[in-house]
Structures are given as C-alpha cells and as structure tokens.
C-alpha cells in the first residue's frame, strides 16, 4: 500500500502489523512500531479513537479527519483515517489506513499545473498570434496615432506598444513585451497609495468583457515620474472568448493642471462669496441689534477722558482691554475705537464669549470643516477669519474656557490658526479689543485666567465709568434715548420735564446706561397725552439729594426768582416720590423738612397735593 497502514487488535489496543510507509512516517528510530500501543501513535486521543473504533466494528468501514497521528519527528499529521474490520483475524481487529491530506493537496496542485501547462501552451500561442495579427494589420495606424496604444493578454502581460506609447512612458517595446503592464506603469494611485491589480479598469475589460473609459488617473514613466492620463480599455475576443484588451491613452497633464487651477479659482471665489455672505449676514444682524448709539454721548470728565483715550489708541493696532460694570457701554467704546482707526473699512466682528457653549468655542473662533464633528454639515468660517483686516471685539472675555485660552494666545501672538478638523494653517491680521466686567487680576491669581493672555490683552486699558458716577450725563443720555424711542414707536411730541430729569438723576442705576435706555423706552410706551410715565424700581441705596437749579447772578435772588426756585424744587421732589409728601419715601424727607412745613409751602406756592397724599400730623416732640 502506498499510504501508511496499521493492523490493530481492538481488544488489547496493540499494533499487529505495519507497512513500510507507516514505519517511515510514524516510528522514531529508537523504538519499534509493531507491538506498541496504538495510543502511542495517537497520544491524548483515547476517547476519539475509541468512538472511531466502535463505529468501524459496527459499520464494517468508517472514516474520520478528527484523529491526528504523531509523526516520527513529534509533529501532528493532518490526515484522513479510514478503518475497515478485518474478518481474517480470530480476535476483533481493524485495518487503519492514514492518508496525508497535505501531501494529497500538493499532488492535486501539481496535477492542475501540468494540465494548465498542456492547455496553456496552445492557448498562449493562439493569443500571441492574434495580437501579432492585430499589430501587423494595424501597423500604419499604430505608428501614426498620436495617442499611446498598447495591448495586454488575459494575464495582463504586454503584447505590443506603439511608438507614441513608448515616447510617453519612457519604455522601449522590447522592455515591456511579456511584462505585467499594470506593475510597470499603473502601480500607484495619484495620491501615492498602492493600486491593486484586481481594481485596475484596464484588466477589468478582459474580465467582464466591457469597455472601460477612465479619466484623471496616473501612469508612471520608467524613471518613476507620473503624468495624468485619460484611457479606454477595450476587450479583445477570439471566437467569443476574452483573450485580452487594447488600451488607448493620452497625456492630459496640461488639461488637468488647467482644470486644477480653475477648480482652485472657483473654490477661492466660493470661499470669498461665502465669507462675504457671512459678513453681510453678520452686519445685518448687528444692525438689527438695539445698539445704544453710534457716538459716545456725555459731557462729564469721565467721558472726556475716555474719548481722549479712544482717539489716542485708535491710531495704533494695540490690544485694548475695556473694563467696567455691565451696561456701561463697553461695546460702544470698542465701536468708537474701530471707527476711528484705519481698519474701519473692514468689519468690527463681535463675539459674546458668555453666550457660546463651551464645546463650540473653538469652532466659533476658528471655524470648522465639513464632517469635523457631529452636526458639521458644511465648512464654516470662524470669527477670526471674518475679522481679517478688521477688529475682533471679545465681549465678556473672562468667560473663555481655560483650555482654549492657549489657542487664543497663539492667534494673538502669531496670527495663525487651524479650523477644527483641518491641518491647513491660516493667517489673519486682526486687531483685538476685549471687554469684561470681571476683575481679571483676581481671575489670574485664582487660576481661572492665563497670566500671559491677560498681559497680551491689557496693553491699553480703558475703564468704563458707571452711570451713577457721572450723573451730569444722565439728561443728555435720556434725551438721546427718547429720540430713538420716538423713532422706533413712530411717535412725537414727548418731552422730558425737569421733574423727570430730577428723578432720573436721583436713581442709583445698577443697570447703568442699558437700564436707562430701557426705562426711557418703557416711559415712552406708557406715555399719555405727551407726558412720559417714568417707572423706577426701588433703589438699593437712599435717594440722593436733588440739586437746586443754578442761581442767577452772584447768588442774589429776587423774591419771584426765589419762589420759582422753591416751586421747581418741590415739584421735582414730588415727581421723584410719585406725589408722596410724608413718610420715609416722601418728598418732605427728600427735601429735609417736616411734612407739615412742606404742606404749608405747597399751599403758599399754589401746588396742589395729589389725592391720598395729605401730610400726616406731626407727633409731639417729633
């Protein structure tokens, strides 16, 4: 027998006989196979061997591939075991034949190869003759054609190349004939990645029988340089059988470069258009915002100081840090600096750092590319890019997360940044104006704000003074806001009385200029018959004394002038206290006189008290 065979006594498990192939394959040199236990051939497989033996005795013949005998060198064999019951033996025994599956597989491959060689020689010669006939019958056309032309057989090996193809590829025909054409000229994609044979459209033509036309791929010359090509791969059939393909290609490098320049120009136009659209949308949004005013209103010393600082710093590109309470007009100061600078032809871009979600800070500042994160459905230009050439106003700068402050510092120092999800570095020229109502020095000490960023922003500090510290500006601001309210409400004829002004000046204004604007607008809405209704909330501190009107001359008043002065003072106090005469919040307390004294003066001056405001009688000793 050619394959290894053993005769095994089922009762004792001893090997009764073994052929030469079994001895060679299974027996180490130091021991004999016959007489040994069959378990020495199948170590550790007693259970599987018992099941197999029972099946052979029961059926007479059985096979399995689950048993792995041990070779003479100790390695396990991948075999197919066939067992047959031996009827010639007096005791139960079986013949066990072992077929080496790996050896069988090698024999199968050798047989297939021999068959392929016998059939392939004939087919190769027929295919070769076919391509030779194509080349001979079309020799004039192939030589005259300006496009490169080459043929490949069904194995992808080159059969001919025309002169134009030789010139473009840098190969001579003799160097390419019989070689794998894909491996010679089409081995990589334009991006440098490997181009597998099975994905090549040239070879696909003689696999699926379809014509394949491809644009914007790259062939590589003999020296390794690449050039852009457009090609068509047409299948060749011999008596209905696909035997190869003919490929016509042309060098389109110049056209590709022109297309790339055009695409780059169109992309630049799209980018500029998108930027202009975003700038326009941003500016329209800014115009819709209820901004206080375009000019700084006020005559106080504090305002004059701020205006001189604005004029001084506007001529430079220095960073400005505006500090002050909320509602004091920090944005207005930033706008004034921008409008007075040479950057006024470009936009002033405002970023409210307190209104940006923490996870969107980087995208808001620097922009992002499509697909950078969930929800990034298109490219987006950041505020720094929008402000290129102009001014970026960072309102509430103290709210910027600490982890983003380093990236902000880099832009301020180097003028460089990358959009989220993009490796390209962009350059901008932006002037920074920052504002905050926080004490940034304390924020630095407590580790919530970077010290280097603070010093970068605090090049030229400006303090926006609260409204309560410049009461002389209140009348001008109130008149300004009243004009704006009338234009907004499409009304006219509303005026501020002296009493209105006195009440406004006596109020504490915790909300500063923004609160004053809201009060005036609300008074205009509630106005009846041309008279404003100014409603002020309770102030957190006692009302300030109402200043008396300026005296005429050198302080000498006539009786009529004195009476008129007293009358105006009482009217202002009554207006401030909503007509209340007595009590802690009454006009008498405001003027510093007893309620009965004020009532007497009102009667003398012809000032009628409002209903329900009679002065309370003074208590004894009060």
C-alpha positions as CSV (number, residue, x, y, z in Angstrom):
1,X,0.0,0.0,0.0
2,X,1.2,3.5,-0.9
3,X,-0.3,5.1,2.2
4,X,0.6,4.3,5.8
5,X,-1.4,1.3,7.2
6,X,-1.7,-0.4,10.6
7,X,-3.4,-3.6,11.7
8,X,-4.7,-3.1,15.3
9,X,-6.1,-5.6,17.8
10,X,-9.2,-4.0,19.2
11,X,-9.2,-6.0,22.4
12,X,-5.6,-5.1,23.5
13,X,-5.0,-2.0,21.5
14,X,-1.7,-3.4,20.2
15,X,-0.5,-2.9,16.7
16,X,-0.3,-6.3,15.0
17,X,1.3,-5.2,11.8
18,X,2.5,-2.0,10.0
19,X,3.6,-1.4,6.4
20,X,6.9,0.3,5.4
21,X,5.2,3.8,4.9
22,X,3.7,3.6,8.4
23,X,7.1,2.7,9.9
24,X,8.8,5.6,8.0
25,X,6.1,8.1,8.8
26,X,5.2,7.3,12.4
27,X,8.1,5.4,14.2
28,X,11.0,7.1,15.8
29,X,14.4,5.4,15.2
30,X,14.7,4.3,18.8
31,X,11.5,2.1,19.0
32,X,9.6,-0.5,17.1
33,X,6.0,0.2,15.8
34,X,4.7,-3.4,15.8
35,X,3.7,-4.5,19.3
36,X,3.4,-1.0,20.6
37,X,0.1,0.5,21.8
38,X,-2.0,2.3,19.2
39,X,-2.2,5.2,21.7
40,X,1.5,5.9,21.1
41,X,0.5,6.8,17.6
42,X,-2.5,8.9,18.7
43,X,-1.3,10.4,22.1
44,X,-4.0,12.0,24.2
45,X,-6.8,10.9,21.8
46,X,-8.1,7.8,23.5
47,X,-11.7,8.9,23.6
48,X,-11.9,9.9,19.9
49,X,-10.0,6.7,18.9
50,X,-12.5,4.5,21.0
51,X,-15.5,6.2,19.3
52,X,-13.9,5.7,15.9
53,X,-13.1,2.0,16.5
54,X,-16.7,1.3,17.7
55,X,-18.0,2.9,14.5
56,X,-15.7,0.7,12.3
57,X,-16.7,-2.5,14.1
58,X,-20.4,-1.6,13.9
59,X,-20.5,-0.5,10.3
60,X,-17.6,-2.5,8.9
61,X,-16.0,0.6,7.4
62,X,-15.7,4.2,8.6
63,X,-13.6,7.3,8.1
64,X,-12.7,10.4,10.1
65,X,-10.5,13.5,9.9
66,X,-10.7,14.2,13.7
67,X,-7.7,12.0,14.6
68,X,-4.2,13.4,14.3
69,X,-1.4,10.8,14.5
70,X,2.0,11.8,15.7
71,X,4.9,11.9,13.1
72,X,8.2,10.3,13.9
73,X,9.6,13.9,14.5
74,X,6.8,14.6,17.0
75,X,4.7,16.8,14.8
76,X,1.0,16.2,14.4
77,X,-0.2,14.9,11.0
78,X,-3.3,16.3,9.2
79,X,-4.8,13.0,7.9
80,X,-7.9,11.3,6.9
81,X,-8.2,8.0,8.8
82,X,-10.1,5.1,7.1
83,X,-10.8,2.0,9.2
84,X,-12.0,-1.4,8.0
85,X,-12.9,-4.5,10.1
86,X,-10.5,-7.5,9.4
87,X,-12.5,-10.7,9.2
88,X,-9.4,-12.9,8.8
89,X,-8.3,-12.4,12.4
90,X,-9.7,-14.6,15.2
91,X,-9.8,-11.6,17.5
92,X,-11.6,-8.3,16.7
93,X,-9.2,-6.2,14.7
94,X,-9.2,-3.4,12.2
95,X,-7.1,-2.2,9.3
96,X,-6.3,1.6,9.8
97,X,-5.2,3.5,6.7
98,X,-3.8,7.0,7.1
99,X,-4.0,9.5,4.1
100,X,-1.7,12.5,4.4
101,X,-4.0,15.3,3.3
102,X,-1.2,17.9,2.9
103,X,0.6,15.5,0.5
104,X,-2.6,14.9,-1.4
105,X,-3.2,18.6,-1.7
106,X,0.3,19.1,-3.2
107,X,-0.3,16.2,-5.7
108,X,-3.6,17.9,-6.7
109,X,-1.8,21.2,-7.3
110,X,0.9,19.5,-9.4
111,X,-1.8,17.8,-11.5
112,X,-3.6,21.1,-12.1
113,X,-0.3,22.8,-13.1
114,X,0.5,20.1,-15.6
115,X,-3.0,20.3,-17.1
116,X,-2.7,24.1,-17.3
117,X,0.7,23.9,-19.0
118,X,-0.5,21.4,-21.5
119,X,-3.6,23.5,-22.3
120,X,-1.9,26.9,-21.8
121,X,0.8,26.5,-24.4
122,X,-1.8,26.1,-27.1
123,X,-3.9,29.0,-25.9
124,X,-0.8,31.2,-25.4
125,X,0.4,30.6,-29.0
126,X,-3.1,31.3,-30.3
127,X,-3.4,34.5,-28.3
128,X,0.1,35.6,-29.3
129,X,-0.7,35.0,-33.0
130,X,-3.9,37.0,-32.6
131,X,-2.1,40.1,-31.1
132,X,0.6,39.7,-33.7
133,X,-2.1,39.8,-36.4
134,X,-3.6,42.9,-34.8
135,X,-0.3,44.6,-34.7
136,X,0.6,43.6,-38.3
137,X,-2.8,44.6,-39.7
138,X,-2.8,47.9,-38.0
139,X,0.9,48.8,-38.1
140,X,0.4,52.0,-40.0
141,X,-2.4,53.2,-37.7
142,X,-0.4,52.3,-34.6
143,X,2.7,54.2,-35.7
144,X,0.8,57.2,-36.9
145,X,-1.5,57.6,-33.9
146,X,-0.7,60.4,-31.6
147,X,-2.3,58.6,-28.6
148,X,-0.4,55.8,-26.8
149,X,-1.7,52.3,-27.6
150,X,-0.7,49.0,-26.1
151,X,-2.1,45.5,-25.8
152,X,-2.3,43.1,-22.9
153,X,-3.3,39.4,-22.9
154,X,-5.7,37.8,-20.4
155,X,-2.8,37.6,-17.9
156,X,-2.1,41.3,-18.1
157,X,1.2,40.9,-19.9
158,X,2.1,43.3,-22.6
159,X,1.8,42.1,-26.2
160,X,2.7,45.4,-28.1
161,X,3.3,49.1,-27.6
162,X,3.1,51.8,-30.3
163,X,5.8,54.5,-30.7
164,X,3.6,57.2,-29.1
165,X,3.2,55.0,-26.1
166,X,6.9,54.3,-25.9
167,X,7.6,58.1,-26.0
168,X,5.1,58.9,-23.3
169,X,6.1,56.0,-21.0
170,X,9.8,56.1,-21.5
171,X,10.0,52.4,-22.1
172,X,11.1,50.6,-25.3
173,X,8.8,48.0,-26.7
174,X,11.3,45.2,-26.1
175,X,11.4,46.1,-22.4
176,X,7.7,45.8,-21.9
177,X,6.7,42.8,-24.1
178,X,5.8,39.9,-21.8
179,X,5.8,42.0,-18.6
180,X,2.9,42.8,-16.3
181,X,1.8,46.2,-17.7
182,X,0.0,47.2,-14.5
183,X,3.1,46.7,-12.4
184,X,5.2,48.7,-14.9
185,X,3.1,51.8,-15.4
186,X,-0.1,51.7,-13.3
187,X,1.1,50.5,-9.9
188,X,0.1,53.5,-7.8
189,X,-2.9,55.9,-7.5
190,X,-2.4,59.7,-7.9
191,X,-2.4,60.0,-4.1
192,X,0.5,57.6,-3.8
193,X,-1.4,54.6,-2.4
194,X,-0.9,51.2,-3.9
195,X,-3.2,50.3,-6.9
196,X,-4.2,46.6,-6.6
197,X,-4.4,44.5,-9.9
198,X,-7.9,43.4,-9.1
199,X,-9.1,47.1,-9.1
200,X,-7.5,48.1,-12.4
201,X,-10.1,49.1,-15.0
202,X,-7.6,48.0,-17.8
203,X,-7.7,44.4,-16.6
204,X,-11.4,44.6,-15.9
205,X,-12.0,44.9,-19.6
206,X,-10.8,41.3,-20.3
207,X,-12.6,40.0,-17.2
208,X,-16.1,41.4,-17.6
209,X,-16.0,42.0,-21.4
210,X,-17.0,45.7,-21.1
211,X,-15.3,48.8,-22.4
212,X,-13.9,50.9,-19.6
213,X,-13.2,54.6,-20.1
214,X,-11.3,56.3,-17.3
215,X,-10.3,60.0,-16.7
216,X,-7.9,61.6,-14.3
217,X,-5.8,58.6,-13.4
218,X,-2.0,58.5,-13.5
219,X,0.5,56.4,-15.4
220,X,4.2,56.3,-14.3
221,X,7.2,56.5,-16.6
222,X,10.2,54.3,-16.4
223,X,12.0,56.9,-14.4
224,X,9.2,56.9,-11.8
225,X,7.7,60.2,-12.7
226,X,3.9,60.3,-13.2
227,X,1.6,62.0,-15.6
228,X,-2.2,62.4,-15.8
229,X,-3.9,60.2,-18.4
230,X,-7.3,59.5,-19.9
231,X,-7.6,56.0,-21.3
232,X,-10.1,53.5,-22.8
233,X,-9.6,49.7,-22.3
234,X,-11.4,47.7,-25.0
235,X,-11.7,43.9,-24.6
236,X,-10.4,41.5,-27.4
237,X,-12.3,38.3,-28.1
238,X,-11.2,35.3,-30.1
239,X,-14.1,33.1,-31.2
240,X,-16.2,34.5,-28.4
241,X,-13.5,34.0,-25.7
242,X,-11.9,37.0,-23.9
243,X,-8.2,36.9,-24.6
244,X,-7.0,40.4,-23.6
245,X,-7.5,44.1,-24.2
246,X,-6.3,47.1,-26.2
247,X,-5.7,50.3,-24.3
248,X,-5.6,53.8,-25.9
249,X,-4.4,56.6,-23.7
250,X,-3.4,60.2,-23.9
251,X,-1.4,62.6,-21.7
252,X,-3.8,65.2,-20.2
253,X,-1.4,66.8,-17.7
254,X,-1.8,70.3,-19.2
255,X,-5.6,69.9,-19.2
256,X,-5.6,68.6,-15.7
257,X,-3.4,71.4,-14.4
258,X,-5.7,73.9,-16.1
259,X,-8.7,72.2,-14.5
260,X,-7.0,72.3,-11.1
261,X,-6.3,76.0,-11.5
262,X,-9.9,76.6,-12.5
263,X,-11.1,74.5,-9.5
264,X,-8.8,76.4,-7.2
265,X,-10.1,79.7,-8.6
266,X,-13.7,78.6,-8.2
267,X,-13.0,77.4,-4.7
268,X,-11.5,80.7,-3.9
269,X,-14.5,82.5,-5.4
270,X,-16.8,80.3,-3.4
271,X,-14.8,80.9,-0.2
272,X,-14.9,84.7,-0.8
273,X,-18.6,84.6,-1.6
274,X,-19.3,82.6,1.5
275,X,-17.2,84.9,3.5
276,X,-19.0,88.0,2.1
277,X,-22.4,86.4,2.7
278,X,-21.4,85.6,6.3
279,X,-20.1,89.1,6.8
280,X,-23.2,90.6,5.3
281,X,-25.4,88.3,7.5
282,X,-23.4,89.3,10.5
283,X,-23.5,93.0,9.7
284,X,-27.3,92.8,9.1
285,X,-27.6,91.0,12.5
286,X,-25.6,93.7,14.1
287,X,-27.8,96.4,12.5
288,X,-30.9,94.7,14.0
289,X,-29.4,94.7,17.5
290,X,-30.6,97.5,19.6
291,X,-27.3,99.3,20.0
292,X,-27.2,102.3,22.2
293,X,-25.8,104.8,19.7
294,X,-23.0,105.3,17.3
295,X,-21.4,108.2,19.1
296,X,-20.4,108.4,22.8
297,X,-22.9,110.8,24.5
298,X,-21.8,112.8,27.5
299,X,-20.0,115.8,28.8
300,X,-18.7,114.6,32.1
301,X,-15.0,114.5,32.8
302,X,-15.1,110.7,32.8
303,X,-16.5,110.6,29.2
304,X,-14.0,113.2,28.0
305,X,-11.1,111.1,29.4
306,X,-12.5,108.0,27.6
307,X,-12.8,110.0,24.3
308,X,-9.2,111.2,24.5
309,X,-8.1,107.6,25.2
310,X,-10.1,106.4,22.2
311,X,-8.5,109.0,19.9
312,X,-5.1,108.1,21.2
313,X,-5.3,104.3,20.8
314,X,-7.3,104.2,17.6
315,X,-4.2,105.3,15.6
316,X,-2.4,102.1,16.7
317,X,-3.1,98.3,16.4
318,X,-2.5,97.8,20.2
319,X,-4.8,95.4,22.0
320,X,-7.3,97.2,24.2
321,X,-8.9,95.9,27.4
322,X,-12.1,97.7,28.4
323,X,-13.3,97.0,32.0
324,X,-16.4,98.2,33.8
325,X,-19.8,97.1,35.1
326,X,-22.4,95.6,32.8
327,X,-24.3,98.1,30.8
328,X,-21.8,100.9,30.9
329,X,-21.2,101.0,27.1
330,X,-18.1,98.9,26.7
331,X,-19.2,97.8,23.3
332,X,-19.8,101.4,22.3
333,X,-16.2,102.3,23.2
334,X,-14.9,99.4,21.1
335,X,-17.0,100.6,18.2
336,X,-15.7,104.1,18.6
337,X,-12.1,102.8,18.6
338,X,-12.7,100.7,15.4
339,X,-14.5,103.6,13.6
340,X,-11.6,106.0,14.4
341,X,-8.9,103.5,13.2
342,X,-7.6,102.7,9.7
343,X,-9.4,99.4,10.0
344,X,-12.9,101.0,9.7
345,X,-13.2,99.8,6.1
346,X,-13.3,96.2,7.3
347,X,-15.9,94.9,9.8
348,X,-16.0,95.0,13.5
349,X,-16.9,91.4,14.5
350,X,-18.4,91.0,17.9
351,X,-18.2,87.8,19.9
352,X,-20.2,87.4,23.2
353,X,-18.0,84.9,24.9
354,X,-20.6,84.4,27.7
355,X,-23.2,83.2,25.2
356,X,-21.1,80.5,23.4
357,X,-21.5,76.9,24.6
358,X,-18.2,75.5,26.0
359,X,-17.9,72.8,23.4
360,X,-18.4,75.3,20.5
361,X,-15.8,77.9,21.5
362,X,-13.1,76.6,19.1
363,X,-15.5,76.3,16.2
364,X,-16.9,79.7,16.8
365,X,-13.5,81.4,17.0
366,X,-11.6,79.4,14.3
367,X,-14.3,77.8,12.2
368,X,-14.6,74.1,11.1
369,X,-14.6,71.9,8.0
370,X,-17.4,69.7,6.9
371,X,-17.5,66.4,8.9
372,X,-15.2,67.7,11.7
373,X,-17.8,66.7,14.3
374,X,-21.4,65.6,14.5
375,X,-23.5,68.3,13.0
376,X,-20.7,69.9,10.9
377,X,-22.7,69.6,7.7
378,X,-20.6,72.2,5.8
379,X,-17.5,74.3,6.1
380,X,-17.9,77.3,8.5
381,X,-15.8,80.4,8.7
382,X,-14.8,81.4,12.2
383,X,-15.0,84.9,13.7
384,X,-11.2,85.4,13.4
385,X,-11.4,84.8,9.7
386,X,-14.4,87.1,9.3
387,X,-12.5,89.8,11.1
388,X,-9.3,89.5,9.0
389,X,-8.2,93.1,8.3
390,X,-10.6,94.5,10.8
391,X,-11.3,94.3,14.5
392,X,-12.5,91.5,16.7
393,X,-14.4,92.5,19.9
394,X,-14.3,89.9,22.6
395,X,-17.1,90.8,24.9
396,X,-17.0,89.1,28.4
397,X,-13.5,87.8,27.6
398,X,-13.3,86.4,31.2
399,X,-15.7,83.7,30.2
400,X,-13.4,82.0,27.7
401,X,-12.6,78.4,29.0
402,X,-9.1,78.0,30.3
403,X,-8.2,75.2,27.9
404,X,-9.0,77.5,24.9
405,X,-7.0,80.5,26.2
406,X,-3.7,79.0,24.9
407,X,-5.0,78.7,21.4
408,X,-6.4,82.2,21.6
409,X,-3.0,83.4,22.8
410,X,-1.3,81.7,19.8
411,X,-3.5,83.6,17.3
412,X,-2.8,86.9,19.1
413,X,0.9,86.3,19.0
414,X,1.4,84.6,15.6
415,X,-1.7,85.5,13.7
416,X,-2.1,81.7,12.8
417,X,-4.8,79.1,13.5
418,X,-6.3,76.0,12.0
419,X,-10.0,75.3,11.5
420,X,-11.4,72.4,13.5
421,X,-10.8,69.2,11.6
422,X,-8.3,70.8,9.2
423,X,-4.5,70.7,9.2
424,X,-4.0,73.7,7.0
425,X,-2.7,76.7,8.8
426,X,-4.4,80.0,8.1
427,X,-3.0,83.5,8.6
428,X,-5.0,86.6,9.8
429,X,-4.4,90.2,10.6
430,X,-6.8,91.1,13.4
431,X,-6.9,93.9,16.0
432,X,-8.2,92.7,19.3
433,X,-10.5,94.7,21.7
434,X,-11.6,92.8,24.8
435,X,-14.1,93.7,27.4
436,X,-15.1,92.3,30.8
437,X,-16.9,93.1,34.0
438,X,-14.7,90.7,35.9
439,X,-11.5,91.5,37.8
440,X,-9.1,89.7,35.6
441,X,-6.2,90.2,38.0
442,X,-8.1,88.2,40.6
443,X,-9.1,85.6,38.0
444,X,-5.4,85.2,37.2
445,X,-4.5,84.8,40.9
446,X,-7.2,82.1,41.3
447,X,-6.0,80.2,38.2
448,X,-9.1,80.8,36.1
449,X,-7.3,83.1,33.5
450,X,-3.9,82.7,31.9
451,X,-1.5,85.4,33.1
452,X,0.3,85.6,29.7
453,X,-3.1,86.1,27.9
454,X,-4.1,88.8,30.4
455,X,-0.9,90.8,29.7
456,X,-1.4,90.3,26.0
457,X,-4.9,91.8,26.2
458,X,-4.1,94.5,28.8
459,X,-1.8,96.6,26.6
460,X,-4.0,99.7,26.7
461,X,-6.7,99.6,29.5
462,X,-9.8,101.7,29.4
463,X,-12.2,101.9,32.4
464,X,-15.9,102.4,31.5
465,X,-17.3,104.5,34.4
466,X,-20.7,103.5,35.8
467,X,-23.6,105.9,35.3
468,X,-24.1,106.8,38.9
469,X,-20.6,108.3,39.0
470,X,-21.4,110.7,36.1
471,X,-24.9,112.0,36.8
472,X,-24.4,115.1,34.7
473,X,-24.6,112.8,31.6
474,X,-28.0,111.4,32.5
475,X,-30.1,114.3,30.9
476,X,-28.1,114.1,27.6
477,X,-28.4,110.3,27.5
478,X,-32.1,110.4,28.4
479,X,-32.8,112.9,25.6
480,X,-30.8,110.7,23.2
481,X,-32.7,107.6,24.1
482,X,-36.1,109.4,24.0
483,X,-35.4,110.4,20.4
484,X,-34.6,106.9,19.5
485,X,-37.7,105.6,21.2
486,X,-39.9,108.0,19.4
487,X,-38.5,107.0,16.0
488,X,-38.9,103.3,17.0
489,X,-42.5,103.8,18.2
490,X,-43.3,106.3,15.4
491,X,-44.5,108.9,17.9
492,X,-43.5,112.5,18.5
493,X,-44.1,115.4,21.0
494,X,-42.7,113.5,24.0
495,X,-40.5,115.7,26.3
496,X,-38.6,115.3,29.5
497,X,-39.7,117.6,32.3
498,X,-37.4,118.9,34.9
499,X,-39.0,116.6,37.4
500,X,-38.3,113.6,35.1
501,X,-34.7,114.6,35.0
502,X,-34.5,115.1,38.8
503,X,-36.0,111.6,39.3
504,X,-33.5,110.1,36.9
505,X,-30.6,111.7,38.5
506,X,-31.7,110.7,41.9
507,X,-31.8,107.0,41.0
508,X,-28.9,104.6,41.7
509,X,-28.8,102.9,38.2
510,X,-27.4,99.5,39.0
511,X,-28.0,98.6,35.3
512,X,-26.2,101.6,34.1
513,X,-26.7,103.0,30.6
514,X,-28.6,99.9,29.4
515,X,-31.1,100.3,32.2
516,X,-31.6,104.0,31.5
517,X,-32.4,103.2,27.8
518,X,-34.9,100.6,28.9
519,X,-36.5,103.0,31.4
520,X,-36.9,105.7,28.7
521,X,-38.3,103.3,26.2
522,X,-40.8,102.0,28.7
523,X,-41.8,105.5,29.7
524,X,-42.4,106.3,26.0
525,X,-44.6,103.3,25.6
526,X,-46.7,104.2,28.7
527,X,-46.9,107.9,27.8
528,X,-50.3,109.6,27.7
529,X,-51.1,113.0,26.2
530,X,-47.4,113.7,25.6
531,X,-46.4,113.1,29.2
532,X,-43.9,110.4,30.0
533,X,-44.5,107.9,32.7
534,X,-41.2,107.1,34.2
535,X,-41.3,104.0,36.4
536,X,-38.2,103.4,38.5
537,X,-37.7,100.3,40.7
538,X,-36.7,100.7,44.3
539,X,-33.1,101.6,44.6
540,X,-30.7,99.8,46.8
541,X,-29.5,103.0,48.5
542,X,-31.2,106.1,49.8
543,X,-32.2,108.6,47.2
544,X,-29.7,111.3,46.5
545,X,-30.4,114.9,47.3
546,X,-31.9,116.8,44.3
547,X,-29.5,119.6,43.3
548,X,-31.0,123.0,43.2
549,X,-31.2,124.9,40.0
550,X,-28.2,127.1,39.3
551,X,-28.6,130.6,40.8
552,X,-28.5,133.6,38.6
553,X,-26.2,136.5,39.0
554,X,-23.9,136.3,42.1
555,X,-26.3,134.4,44.3
556,X,-28.7,137.3,44.9
557,X,-32.3,136.2,44.0
558,X,-35.4,138.4,43.7
559,X,-38.5,137.2,45.6
560,X,-40.0,136.0,42.3
561,X,-36.9,134.0,41.5
562,X,-36.7,132.5,44.9
563,X,-40.3,131.4,44.8
564,X,-39.8,129.9,41.4
565,X,-36.7,128.1,42.6
566,X,-38.6,126.7,45.6
567,X,-41.5,125.7,43.4
568,X,-39.3,123.8,40.9
569,X,-37.5,122.0,43.8
570,X,-40.8,120.9,45.4
571,X,-42.2,119.8,42.1
572,X,-39.1,117.7,41.4
573,X,-39.2,116.1,44.8
574,X,-42.9,115.3,44.4
575,X,-42.3,113.8,41.0
576,X,-39.4,111.7,42.3
577,X,-41.6,110.4,45.2
578,X,-44.7,109.9,42.9
579,X,-46.6,112.6,44.8
580,X,-46.0,111.2,48.2
581,X,-45.4,114.1,50.7
582,X,-44.8,112.4,54.1
583,X,-43.2,109.2,55.2
584,X,-39.7,107.8,54.7
585,X,-40.1,107.8,50.9
586,X,-41.9,111.1,50.8
587,X,-40.9,114.5,49.3
588,X,-40.6,116.1,52.8
589,X,-37.9,113.5,53.7
590,X,-36.2,114.1,50.4
591,X,-36.1,117.9,51.0
592,X,-35.1,117.5,54.6
593,X,-38.1,119.4,56.1
594,X,-41.1,118.3,58.2
595,X,-44.2,117.2,56.2
596,X,-46.3,120.0,57.7
597,X,-43.7,122.6,56.6
598,X,-43.7,121.2,53.1
599,X,-47.5,121.2,53.0
600,X,-47.6,124.8,54.1
601,X,-45.1,125.8,51.4
602,X,-47.1,123.9,48.8
603,X,-50.2,125.8,49.7
604,X,-48.3,129.1,49.6
605,X,-46.9,128.3,46.1
606,X,-50.2,127.0,44.8
607,X,-49.0,123.4,44.4
608,X,-52.0,121.1,44.9
609,X,-51.2,117.7,46.6
610,X,-52.3,114.5,44.7
611,X,-55.3,112.6,46.1
612,X,-54.4,110.4,49.0
613,X,-51.2,112.3,49.8
614,X,-52.3,114.6,52.7
615,X,-49.5,115.2,55.1
616,X,-49.7,113.3,58.4
617,X,-49.9,115.5,61.5
618,X,-46.6,115.7,63.4
619,X,-46.4,113.9,66.7
620,X,-45.5,115.8,69.8
621,X,-41.7,116.0,70.1
622,X,-41.4,114.6,66.5
